[in-house]
Amino acid sequence: MTTSIETIALKFVAVQQDDPLAAPLIEELAHEYTTRYERPPGEQYNELRAYPAAEFAPPGGALIVGLSNGVPVAGGAFRQYDDTTAELKRIWTATTQRKRGYGKLVVAELERIVAERGYRRIYLTTGWRQPEAVSLYLASGYTALFDRTLPSEEVGVHPFEKLLNCEGAA
């Protein structure tokens, strides 16, 4: 017997880092990273909050939350990496909402905003204990900037890039 989970359309809203809608994103990411990378509780949360909020604000960045029936279920952010490159950060789907395609929707929405802001390239990194993230980025057309034949732990941080097809871009 197979079980099917239907994907519900998300409404994306831009928020600031201290917005209550962003709280589940930061809290769950901190818990997930603490668990996967065996870090002391609170350390990862403080690290996520240590990024200046201005880095994820227009015009150089954005922080978005995907809402389903008004409830935050997914989100992500980007910040300026260099003059032509945006860096994706904090891609998140609520633990109870996974396997619904929300991660792909978040990445696609961030890519749309990034292109709208005139960036030509997206860069991101993910950790060696996040195979779901690696799969998401590969399925979303990102190029791995590491040797995929090596064991994940040997690679360490996994960098990716994607060149955007922007009108008027050189």
Salt bridges, closest charged atoms under 4 A:
GLU32 OE2 - ARG36 NH2 2.74
GLU32 OE1 - ARG98 NH2 2.90
GLU38 OE2 - ARG129 NH1 3.96
GLU43 OE2 - ARG39 NH2 2.63
GLU47 OE1 - ARG39 NH2 2.93
GLU55 OE1 - ARG79 NH1 2.43
GLU87 OE1 - ARG79 NE 2.94
GLU87 OE2 - LYS89 NZ 3.98
GLU109 OE2 - ARG112 NH2 2.78
GLU111 OE2 - LYS162 NZ 3.10
GLU116 OE2 - ARG112 NH1 3.03
GLU132 OE1 - ARG36 NH1 2.83
GLU153 OE2 - ARG129 NE 3.05
GLU161 OE1 - ARG121 NE 2.65
